[in-house]
Amino acid sequence: MEKIIDKFLRYVGVDTMSCDESESQPSSAKQLKLLEMLRDELRAMGIEANLDEYGYVMAKIPANVEGIPAVGFIAHVDTSPDASGADIKPQIIPDYDGSDILLKGSGAYLKPADFPEMLDYKGQTLITTDGTTLLGADDKAGVAEIMCAAEYIMEHPEFKHGDICIGFTPDEEIGRGVVKFDVKKFGAQYAYTMDGGAIGELEFENFNAAAAVIKIQGRNIHPGYAKGKMVNSMRIAMELNSLLPQEQKPEYTSGYEGFFHLIGIEGSVEQTTLSYIIREHDIEKHEAQKKLLADCCEFLNRKYGEGRVNLEIKHQYFNMRKEVEPHMHIVEIAKKAMEMEDISPKVQPIRGGTDGANLSYMGLPCPNIFAGGHNFHGKLEFVPVESMEKASKVILNIISLFSEQK
C-alpha cells in the first residue's frame, strides 16, 4: 500500500479552492483535476467509480457478505477561499520535539505557546504549511484516509464487508457541497464524513447557518460642502456592526454559543457592502439572530431614510442532530471504532458545518469523524501523520463493526 503521507502530499499539490462568487457547479473548474485524479485512482484499484457533471465522484466496493447495511464515507476536495490554496509547499517535521516550528516561506512561527495542543503530538510527524498558503488538510486529509482504507480493502479480499460507498464532493467550503448530490444513486443507508478536526472528534450536531449580505447606499458630496447633505455609507456600516451583540463574535464564543461573524467589507462613501455568517445550534435562537439583524437594518432605515440599508439573508444548512438521533447506533459504532485504536472519542457539537448536515436532511444520516488537522482555513494549518493513519483505521473498524451486526 502507498503510504497515507504520499497520497496526502499528492492531493494538496492540486489547487482546489472553491469560489463563492461563481454560479457554476463545481464553482471552480480546477477542482475537477483532483476529482478526475481520484476517479482514476479508484478505478486503478479495481473499484467502479464515476465522476458526474456536477463534480461528484461516486464509487462502490460491492459486498462480500450479504445482509449488511451499505455504509458510505465522504470527503470534500475543495479548500477554503479564506487563504490561498495554490502552490502549497508542505513542511514535514519528523519526531516533533515540542519546540516552535519556523514556517520558512513567511518567517512566521507555529508556536505551542499559541497552540498548546501541538504538544499532544510530540514524537510524531507533523505536516505544516510554509506560512504562505493553507495546507488543505481540510479536507484532503479525509480524502487520503478514505483512499487508504479503500486500497486496503481491495488488497485484502478476506476483509469482510457489506457494500461500501465512497463519495468525493466539491464546494463544501462555500456551503454548496451536496446541493445536487443524488443520495439514492450513492446507495448508502448510513454514511460518515471524514471532515472533523483533531483526533478523537466525533460530531452529530452542528450549527444552523445563514449568510447575510447588507448593502448600504450612501450619498457622496464634496466634503467642503457636505454639511447636511453627505450620507457616508461606511459610517452607517460601522454603526450597524456596533449594534450587534459584541459578545457574540467567534473569538468570544465556544461550545453551543452562536455568533455573528463579519467575513467581508467593501466600501466607499457612496456604497458599502457587509457580509456576515450567522451561526447558532438552537433553531429558535438562530431565528432570533436573523430577526435581530433585520431589526437593526430597519432601525437604520428609520434613522437615515427608507431604503438606505438593504438586507438579504440566505439559509445555508440546519443542525443535523434531529435527523441523526433516531439512528444513534451509527454514533455508537463510530465511538467503538475509535476505542479499538485506543482513541478516546470526543463527542462534541460542530462549530461549523459539513456536507453531512445537508445529507442528513436528504435522508442519509451522516455523523462527522475527525480527519486530524488543526487551524483550518489559515496559514498556520498543520496535521499529524499519525492522526491520519488512525482515521483510516477507524474507517476499517466501522466497516468491520457493521459486518458483525449481521
Secondary structure, DSSP 8 states (H G I E B T S, - for coil): ---HHHHHHHHHTS--B--TT--SSSSSTTHHHHHHHHHHHHHHTT-EEEE-TTS-EEEEE--SSSS---EEEEEE--B-TTS--SS---EEETT--SS-EEETTTTEEE-TTT-GGGGGGTTS-EEE--SSS---HHHHHHHHHHHHHHHHHHH-TTS--S-EEEEEES-GGGT-TTTT--HHHH--SEEEEEEE-STTEEES-B-EEEEEEEEEE-B---GGG-TTT-B-HHHHHHHHHHHS-TT-SGGG--TT--EEEEEEEEE-SSEEEEEEEEEESSHHHHHHHHHHHHHHHHHHHHHH-TTSEEEEEEEEE--THHHHGGGTHHHHHHHHHHHTTT---EE--BSS--HHHHHHHTT----EEE---BSTTSTT-EEEHHHHHHHHHHHHHHHHHHHHT-
